[in-house]
C-alpha cells in the first residue's frame, strides 16, 4: 500500500511539473508571437506613389530615383525601393502598372506604381528650300531633305501638292514627315517652273504669227520670212506685225483664266510667284508673253 501511495505522489508531481512547463512554454510563445505581430505591424513598409507620373516616350528610366515619385508623410515607411519589373517608355498610353518592392527592417511588401507615357516631341525636318527650274527640267525635290525623330530615328519624307515640271507656273508644296506616334511635321516651300525661252507659233485668220520671248513681240511668220529674203523697210515689218495676232486671241488652255497684261514677259514673270501667293483661290499661274493666266482651285 505504501508503494502505491508513493507512486501516486510521484505521478502527481510529474503531471504538475508538465502542466507548469507547458503553461510556461505556451505563455512565452504567446508573448513572443504577440511581440512579433506588433513588430510586423509597426515596421511593415508603407508607400504611396504619386498619381500623375508621366514619362516622355523613349525616356531612359535606368537611372531614375523611385523616391522622387513617393508621396512622403508621417505614415511613410521604407528603407529601400526596388523595381520588380521594367518601366516600358516605348509603350504609349495611360495607367501602365509596374511592381515596386519596398523593404523596411527586414520586412518586404509590394506596391503598384501607375504611370503614363506621352510623346510630346515633334520630328525635325531639315533641308527644305524653294526651287526654280525651267520647263522640262527634272528635279529631285527631296534631295538633301531629312526628317529625324529623337527616338524613332530617320523618317520618310513625302511631298504634298501637285506640280508639273513641264508647265510654267508657281506651285505651293509641303514637305511632311510623321513619326510612329502620328506626330506630323510640315514645311512649306515653292517650286517655280519658268517658261522656256522659245518661239511659239500660232494662227490668226489666214496669217501665221509667232511670239518671240527674246524681245516680247509678235511677228508675222510670212512677213518675217519675206523680210529675210528682201530689203523690206522696218516700217513695213512693224505694220505687218502689229496688224496680226494679239493676246486677246488667246483663250486659255486646260482651264486657264486670263488675269492681266504686263509691259513685258520679264515683268510678268517677275511677279508670278507674288501673285500666286496673294491669291488663295489660284492653284497655279503662268505667263504667256506679257499676259498672266491662272488656273482656279
C-alpha positions as CSV (number, residue, x, y, z in Angstrom):
1,X,0.0,0.0,0.0
2,X,2.8,2.3,0.9
3,X,4.4,1.8,-2.6
4,X,1.2,2.6,-4.3
5,X,0.8,5.8,-2.4
6,X,4.4,6.8,-3.2
7,X,3.9,6.2,-6.9
8,X,0.7,8.3,-6.9
9,X,2.6,11.2,-5.3
10,X,5.4,10.9,-7.9
11,X,2.9,10.8,-10.8
12,X,1.1,13.8,-9.3
13,X,4.4,15.7,-9.1
14,X,5.3,14.8,-12.7
15,X,1.9,15.8,-14.0
16,X,2.0,19.1,-12.1
17,X,5.5,19.8,-13.4
18,X,4.4,19.0,-17.0
19,X,1.5,21.3,-16.7
20,X,3.6,24.1,-15.3
21,X,6.3,23.6,-18.0
22,X,3.6,23.6,-20.8
23,X,2.0,26.7,-19.4
24,X,5.3,28.5,-19.2
25,X,6.2,27.5,-22.8
26,X,2.9,28.5,-24.3
27,X,2.9,31.6,-22.3
28,X,6.3,32.6,-23.6
29,X,5.3,31.5,-27.1
30,X,2.2,33.7,-27.0
31,X,4.2,36.6,-25.7
32,X,6.8,36.2,-28.4
33,X,4.2,35.9,-31.1
34,X,2.4,39.0,-29.9
35,X,5.6,40.9,-29.9
36,X,6.3,39.6,-33.4
37,X,2.9,40.7,-34.6
38,X,3.4,44.1,-33.1
39,X,6.9,44.4,-34.7
40,X,5.5,43.5,-38.1
41,X,2.6,45.9,-37.7
42,X,4.9,48.6,-36.6
43,X,7.6,48.1,-39.3
44,X,5.7,46.9,-42.4
45,X,6.6,49.2,-45.3
46,X,4.0,51.8,-46.3
47,X,4.4,53.6,-49.6
48,X,2.0,55.8,-51.6
49,X,3.1,56.8,-55.1
50,X,2.0,60.0,-56.9
51,X,-0.9,59.6,-59.2
52,X,0.3,61.8,-62.0
53,X,3.6,60.1,-63.0
54,X,4.3,60.7,-66.7
55,X,7.3,59.7,-68.7
56,X,8.3,61.0,-72.1
57,X,8.3,58.5,-75.0
58,X,11.7,56.7,-75.1
59,X,12.9,58.2,-71.8
60,X,15.8,56.3,-70.3
61,X,14.5,55.1,-66.9
62,X,17.5,53.0,-66.0
63,X,18.8,55.7,-63.5
64,X,15.5,57.0,-62.1
65,X,15.2,57.5,-58.3
66,X,11.9,55.9,-57.2
67,X,11.9,58.1,-54.1
68,X,11.1,61.1,-56.4
69,X,7.7,59.6,-57.1
70,X,6.7,58.9,-53.4
71,X,4.2,61.0,-51.5
72,X,6.1,61.3,-48.2
73,X,4.2,61.9,-44.9
74,X,4.3,60.7,-41.3
75,X,3.0,57.2,-42.4
76,X,5.6,56.6,-45.0
77,X,7.9,53.6,-44.1
78,X,10.6,52.1,-46.2
79,X,14.4,51.7,-46.3
80,X,14.8,50.6,-49.9
81,X,12.6,50.7,-53.1
82,X,13.4,48.3,-56.0
83,X,11.5,47.8,-59.3
84,X,10.2,44.3,-59.7
85,X,9.8,44.7,-63.5
86,X,10.7,47.2,-66.2
87,X,9.1,50.5,-66.9
88,X,8.4,50.5,-70.7
89,X,8.6,54.0,-72.1
90,X,8.2,52.8,-75.7
91,X,4.6,51.9,-74.9
92,X,2.4,54.9,-75.4
93,X,-0.7,55.3,-73.2
94,X,-2.1,55.7,-69.7
95,X,-2.4,53.6,-66.5
96,X,0.6,51.3,-67.1
97,X,1.4,49.3,-63.9
98,X,4.8,48.3,-62.6
99,X,5.6,46.5,-59.3
100,X,7.8,48.1,-56.7
101,X,9.3,46.1,-53.7
102,X,9.7,48.1,-50.6
103,X,11.8,46.9,-47.6
104,X,11.9,48.1,-44.1
105,X,13.8,46.4,-41.2
106,X,13.7,43.1,-42.9
107,X,10.1,43.2,-43.9
108,X,9.1,43.4,-47.6
109,X,5.9,44.4,-49.4
110,X,4.8,45.0,-53.0
111,X,3.3,48.2,-54.2
112,X,1.8,49.3,-57.6
113,X,3.3,52.3,-59.4
114,X,1.0,53.6,-62.1
115,X,2.4,55.7,-64.9
116,X,1.6,57.1,-68.4
117,X,3.8,57.6,-71.5
118,X,3.3,60.5,-73.9
119,X,5.2,61.7,-77.0
120,X,5.3,65.5,-77.0
121,X,8.5,65.9,-79.1
122,X,7.8,66.7,-82.7
123,X,10.0,65.3,-85.5
124,X,12.5,67.7,-87.1
125,X,12.7,68.3,-90.8
126,X,15.7,69.9,-92.4
127,X,16.9,70.9,-95.9
128,X,13.6,72.1,-97.3
129,X,14.0,75.1,-99.6
130,X,12.4,76.8,-102.6
131,X,13.3,75.7,-106.1
132,X,13.3,77.3,-109.5
133,X,13.6,75.4,-112.7
134,X,12.8,75.8,-116.4
135,X,10.1,73.9,-118.2
136,X,11.1,70.4,-118.9
137,X,13.9,70.2,-116.3
138,X,14.0,67.3,-113.9
139,X,14.4,67.9,-110.2
140,X,14.6,65.9,-107.0
141,X,12.6,68.0,-104.5
142,X,13.7,65.7,-101.6
143,X,17.4,65.9,-102.3
144,X,19.2,66.8,-99.1
145,X,15.9,66.8,-97.2
146,X,15.9,64.7,-94.0
147,X,13.4,64.2,-91.1
148,X,14.6,62.9,-87.7
149,X,12.7,61.8,-84.6
150,X,14.8,61.7,-81.4
151,X,13.5,58.2,-80.6
152,X,12.4,56.6,-83.9
153,X,15.4,57.9,-85.9
154,X,15.2,58.9,-89.6
155,X,11.7,59.2,-91.1
156,X,10.3,59.1,-94.6
157,X,9.6,62.5,-96.1
158,X,6.8,63.0,-98.6
159,X,5.6,65.8,-100.8
160,X,2.1,67.2,-100.5
161,X,0.7,69.1,-103.5
162,X,0.6,68.8,-107.3
163,X,3.1,70.2,-109.7
164,X,4.1,69.8,-113.3
165,X,7.7,70.4,-114.3
166,X,6.7,70.7,-117.9
167,X,4.3,73.6,-117.3
168,X,5.3,77.1,-116.4
169,X,3.9,78.3,-113.1
170,X,4.4,78.7,-109.4
171,X,3.4,75.7,-107.2
172,X,2.8,75.8,-103.5
173,X,4.0,72.5,-101.9
174,X,4.7,71.0,-98.5
175,X,7.4,68.5,-97.2
176,X,5.9,66.3,-94.5
177,X,7.1,63.5,-92.2
178,X,5.2,61.5,-89.5
179,X,6.7,59.6,-86.5
180,X,5.4,56.3,-85.1
181,X,3.1,58.1,-82.8
182,X,1.5,60.2,-85.5
183,X,3.3,63.4,-84.7
184,X,3.5,65.2,-88.0
185,X,5.8,68.0,-89.1
186,X,5.2,70.0,-92.3
187,X,7.2,72.7,-94.0
188,X,6.1,74.9,-96.9
189,X,8.1,75.5,-100.0
190,X,7.6,76.8,-103.5
191,X,8.6,75.4,-106.9
192,X,8.8,77.9,-109.7
193,X,8.7,76.5,-113.2
194,X,9.9,79.2,-115.6
195,X,8.7,79.3,-119.2
196,X,11.4,78.0,-121.6
197,X,12.6,80.8,-123.9
198,X,11.3,79.8,-127.3
199,X,9.2,81.0,-130.2
200,X,5.5,80.0,-130.1
201,X,3.7,79.7,-133.4
202,X,0.1,80.5,-133.6
203,X,-2.5,81.1,-136.3
204,X,-4.9,84.1,-136.7
205,X,-7.3,84.1,-139.6
206,X,-5.3,83.2,-142.7
207,X,-2.0,84.5,-141.4
208,X,0.6,82.7,-139.3
209,X,2.2,84.6,-136.3
210,X,4.6,83.6,-133.6
211,X,5.7,85.1,-130.3
212,X,9.4,85.7,-129.7
213,X,10.3,85.6,-126.0
214,X,13.6,87.3,-126.6
215,X,12.0,90.7,-127.4
216,X,8.4,90.2,-126.2
217,X,6.9,90.8,-129.7
218,X,4.6,89.0,-132.1
219,X,5.7,88.6,-135.7
220,X,4.0,87.5,-138.9
221,X,6.0,84.5,-140.0
222,X,5.3,85.1,-143.6
223,X,6.4,88.7,-143.4
224,X,9.5,87.7,-141.4
225,X,10.4,85.2,-143.9
226,X,9.9,87.6,-146.7
227,X,11.9,90.3,-145.0
228,X,14.8,88.0,-144.6
229,X,14.9,87.4,-148.3
230,X,14.3,91.1,-149.3
231,X,15.2,94.5,-148.1
232,X,11.7,95.5,-146.7
233,X,11.5,98.6,-144.7
234,X,11.3,98.5,-140.9
235,X,8.1,100.4,-141.0
236,X,6.6,97.7,-143.3
237,X,7.6,94.9,-140.8
238,X,6.2,96.9,-137.9
239,X,3.0,97.4,-139.7
240,X,2.6,93.7,-140.6
241,X,3.4,92.5,-137.1
242,X,1.1,95.0,-135.4
243,X,-1.8,94.1,-137.6
244,X,-1.5,90.4,-136.8
245,X,-2.5,88.1,-133.8
246,X,-2.8,89.7,-130.3
247,X,-3.0,88.4,-126.8
248,X,-6.8,88.9,-126.9
249,X,-6.9,86.0,-129.4
250,X,-5.5,83.5,-126.8
251,X,-8.4,82.0,-124.9
252,X,-6.5,79.9,-122.4
253,X,-5.9,76.1,-122.1
254,X,-6.6,73.5,-119.5
255,X,-9.0,75.7,-117.6
256,X,-6.8,78.8,-117.6
257,X,-8.3,82.2,-116.9
258,X,-6.9,85.5,-118.1
259,X,-5.7,87.8,-115.3
260,X,-3.9,90.8,-116.7
261,X,-1.3,92.0,-119.2
262,X,2.1,93.5,-118.2
263,X,4.6,95.6,-120.0
264,X,6.7,92.6,-120.9
265,X,7.3,88.9,-120.3
266,X,10.0,89.7,-117.9
267,X,7.7,92.0,-115.9
268,X,5.0,89.3,-115.8
269,X,7.5,86.5,-114.8
270,X,9.0,88.7,-112.1
271,X,5.7,88.9,-110.2
272,X,4.3,85.5,-111.0
273,X,5.2,84.0,-107.6
274,X,3.9,87.0,-105.6
275,X,0.6,86.9,-107.5
276,X,0.1,83.2,-106.7
277,X,0.9,83.8,-103.0
278,X,-1.7,86.6,-102.9
279,X,-4.5,84.6,-104.4
280,X,-5.6,81.6,-102.4
281,X,-8.1,80.7,-105.0
282,X,-5.4,80.0,-107.6
283,X,-3.8,76.6,-107.9
284,X,-1.2,77.7,-110.4
285,X,-0.4,80.6,-112.8
286,X,1.6,81.1,-116.0
287,X,3.0,83.9,-118.2
288,X,2.3,83.7,-121.9
289,X,4.2,86.6,-123.4
290,X,3.4,89.6,-121.3
291,X,0.0,88.2,-120.1
292,X,-0.7,86.3,-117.0
293,X,-3.1,83.4,-116.8
294,X,-4.2,81.3,-113.8
295,X,-5.9,78.0,-113.0
296,X,-8.6,78.3,-110.3
297,X,-8.7,75.8,-107.5
